[in-house]
Amino acid sequence: ESLIESALFGHKKGSFTGAIEDHQGVFEQCSPYGAILLDEIGEVSKQIQVKLLQVLQERIFNPVGSQKKSRFRGRVIAATNRSLEEIRRKGLFRDDFYYRLTSDIIVLPPLRQRISEDPSELDILLGKTIERLIGKPSAELVRISREVIKNRLGADYPWPGNVRELEQCVRRIILQGLYTGEK
């Protein structure tokens, strides 16, 4: 808890064991009109949700160990792979936090759906992944990857790990020449 608070809000020297100097958190480092991404927001505790709620609602926060309020002028973008409706129903995600956070919602369909709706999506993602991994485009590696996926996994492979799994698949194909998928 204190580590995530320190990372988000910063801390003052001596505020906890190991705090040997002042530290600016991401909210303080964010430039005015900039944005921060809170990935895996569905995993944060209710205590952190309350503190984030204050940032979203009042635009202010306190670094750990400080009484001085700081102002946040950026935007917050949050992401999760969990069903917010489900974790709200279980009482793990506060309703007031949900409503402050969800002014705009973008739902990305799972990889299997994206590929079934537009098979060229796989080639695009393979191309981008390969370019990021090796530093340049490679039509040959896209072709090889596509063949391994087709022959080893089949056209209806469900990609349970989504794009992250596709990235690992490409890595293994580049390094080992094969990928067997999730069992």
C-alpha positions in Angstrom: 0.0 0.0 0.0 2.7 2.5 1.0 4.7 1.8 -2.2 1.8 2.5 -4.5 0.9 5.6 -2.5 4.5 6.8 -2.7 4.6 6.1 -6.5 1.4 7.9 -7.1 1.5 10.8 -4.6 5.1 11.0 -3.7 6.5 11.1 -0.2 8.5 13.3 2.2 11.9 12.3 3.7 11.4 10.2 6.8 7.7 9.5 6.2 8.4 5.7 6.3 11.3 3.3 6.7 13.5 3.7 3.6 12.2 7.2 2.7 15.7 8.8 2.8 14.8 11.7 0.6 11.7 13.5 -0.8 10.2 11.8 -3.8 7.8 13.3 -6.4 5.0 10.9 -7.4 3.5 10.6 -10.8 0.7 13.0 -10.0 3.2 15.7 -9.2 5.5 14.8 -12.2 2.6 15.0 -14.7 2.7 18.2 -16.6 -0.3 20.5 -16.7 -2.7 19.1 -19.3 -0.7 15.9 -19.5 -2.1 12.5 -18.8 -1.1 9.5 -16.6 -2.2 6.0 -17.2 -3.3 3.9 -14.2 -3.0 0.4 -15.5 -4.8 -2.5 -13.7 -7.1 0.0 -11.9 -9.4 -3.0 -11.0 -6.7 -4.3 -8.7 -6.2 -1.3 -6.4 -7.5 -1.5 -2.8 -10.4 0.5 -1.5 -8.0 2.7 0.5 -6.2 3.7 -2.6 -9.5 4.2 -4.4 -10.5 6.7 -1.8 -7.3 8.7 -2.3 -7.6 8.5 -6.0 -11.2 9.7 -5.7 -10.0 12.9 -4.0 -7.6 13.5 -6.9 -10.4 12.9 -9.5 -13.0 15.0 -7.7 -11.0 17.8 -6.0 -7.8 17.7 -8.1 -5.7 17.7 -4.9 -3.5 15.2 -3.1 -1.1 15.0 -0.3 2.3 13.3 -0.6 2.9 10.5 2.0 4.0 12.2 5.2 3.0 15.7 4.2 0.1 17.9 5.2 0.7 20.2 2.2 -1.8 19.8 -0.5 -0.6 19.6 -4.1 -2.7 20.2 -7.2 -3.0 17.8 -10.1 -3.7 19.5 -13.4 -3.5 16.5 -15.8 -5.9 13.8 -16.9 -6.2 10.3 -15.7 -6.6 7.4 -18.1 -7.3 4.1 -16.4 -7.3 0.5 -17.8 -8.2 -2.9 -16.5 -8.8 -6.4 -17.9 -11.3 -7.1 -15.1 -15.0 -6.7 -15.4 -15.8 -3.5 -13.5 -19.4 -4.5 -13.2 -18.4 -7.8 -11.5 -15.9 -6.2 -9.0 -18.4 -3.5 -8.2 -21.0 -6.2 -7.5 -18.6 -8.0 -5.2 -17.9 -4.7 -3.4 -14.3 -4.5 -4.4 -14.6 -1.4 -6.5 -16.4 1.7 -5.0 -19.4 3.0 -7.0 -18.4 6.7 -6.4 -14.9 5.9 -7.7 -16.3 4.2 -10.7 -18.6 7.1 -11.6 -15.7 9.6 -11.2 -13.4 7.5 -13.3 -15.7 6.5 -16.2 -16.6 9.7 -17.9 -15.5 8.1 -21.2 -15.3 4.3 -21.6 -13.4 2.6 -24.4 -14.0 -1.2 -24.6 -11.4 -3.1 -26.6 -12.7 -6.4 -27.7 -10.5 -9.5 -27.0 -7.9 -10.4 -29.7 -9.9 -13.5 -30.8 -12.9 -11.3 -31.6 -10.8 -8.7 -33.4 -9.2 -11.4 -35.6 -12.6 -13.1 -36.3 -14.1 -9.8 -37.3 -11.1 -8.8 -39.5 -8.5 -11.4 -40.2 -6.1 -8.7 -41.5 -5.8 -7.5 -37.8 -3.5 -10.4 -37.1 -1.1 -9.4 -39.8 -1.1 -5.8 -38.6 -0.4 -6.8 -35.1 2.3 -9.3 -36.2 3.9 -6.6 -38.2 3.9 -4.0 -35.4 5.1 -6.6 -32.8 8.0 -7.8 -35.0 9.0 -4.2 -35.8 9.0 -3.4 -32.1 11.0 -6.5 -31.2 13.7 -6.4 -33.9 13.7 -2.6 -34.6 12.6 -2.8 -38.2 9.8 -4.2 -40.3 10.1 -7.7 -41.7 7.5 -9.1 -44.1 9.4 -12.4 -44.0 9.0 -12.8 -40.2 5.3 -11.8 -40.5 4.9 -14.6 -43.1 6.8 -17.1 -40.9 4.8 -16.1 -37.8 1.5 -16.4 -39.7 2.4 -19.9 -40.9 3.4 -21.1 -37.5 0.2 -19.7 -36.0 -1.9 -21.3 -38.7 -0.2 -24.7 -38.6 0.3 -25.0 -34.8 -2.7 -23.1 -33.4 -5.3 -23.0 -36.1 -7.5 -20.2 -37.3 -9.9 -20.5 -34.3 -7.2 -20.2 -31.6 -8.9 -18.2 -28.7 -5.8 -16.2 -27.7 -6.6 -16.3 -23.9 -3.6 -14.0 -23.2 -4.8 -11.5 -25.8 -2.1 -9.2 -27.3 0.4 -10.0 -24.6 0.2 -13.7 -25.6 0.6 -12.7 -29.2 3.8 -10.9 -28.4 5.2 -13.9 -26.5 4.1 -16.1 -29.4 6.1 -13.9 -31.8 9.1 -13.9 -29.5 9.1 -17.7 -29.3 8.7 -18.0 -33.1 11.7 -15.7 -33.7 13.8 -17.5 -31.1 12.7 -21.1 -31.4 10.7 -21.3 -34.6 7.5 -22.5 -32.9 4.7 -21.7 -30.5 2.3 -24.2 -28.9 -0.2 -21.9 -27.3 -2.0 -22.3 -24.0 -2.8 -25.8 -22.9 
